[in-house]
Amino acid sequence: MSVSHGKMASNHRLGELGRKIIPAAAVVGVAGIGAGAAMGWFDVGGVKEHFFRSYVMAFMVAVSICLGALFFVILQHCVKAGWSAVVRRLAEGLASNLIWLWIAFIPVFVGM
């Protein structure tokens, strides 16, 4: 059973609401990154040390979730489990974020 490409493409569009939300979310995200960088850069009352400790903790949580998902995917492939196809796709999606976590490691490297 095949699905036409046009029908699949329409399922992945957010529509008019998505066109409004995505730029606003990008502005909020960039402002948050800028505010976090400013707090980390200027040491006012020991804020810099607290910022880097909190950032390393959050970074390690994100890395551990992605590595746990990668372990699950590897385990399912090693035992050739057929039952986990749907759940494995979710874990593969989580593990694919490891590609981008090197960008999040830059403040950790700078803070050392």
Secondary structure as the mmCIF struct_conf table of DSSP 4:
data_model
#
loop_
_struct_conf.conf_type_id
_struct_conf.id
_struct_conf.beg_label_comp_id
_struct_conf.beg_label_asym_id
_struct_conf.beg_label_seq_id
_struct_conf.end_label_comp_id
_struct_conf.end_label_asym_id
_struct_conf.end_label_seq_id
HELX_RH_AL_P HELX_RH_AL_P1 HIS A 5 ASN A 11
TURN_TY1_P TURN_TY1_P1 HIS A 12 HIS A 12
HELX_RH_AL_P HELX_RH_AL_P2 GLY A 15 TRP A 41
BEND BEND1 PHE A 42 PHE A 42
BEND BEND2 VAL A 44 VAL A 44
TURN_TY1_P TURN_TY1_P2 GLY A 45 GLY A 46
HELX_RH_AL_P HELX_RH_AL_P3 VAL A 47 CYS A 78
TURN_TY1_P TURN_TY1_P3 VAL A 79 LYS A 80
BEND BEND3 GLY A 82 GLY A 82
TURN_TY1_P TURN_TY1_P4 TRP A 83 SER A 84
HELX_RH_AL_P HELX_RH_AL_P4 ALA A 85 ALA A 95
HELX_RH_3T_P HELX_RH_3T_P1 SER A 96 ILE A 99
TURN_TY1_P TURN_TY1_P5 TRP A 100 TRP A 100
HELX_RH_AL_P HELX_RH_AL_P5 LEU A 101 GLY A 111
#
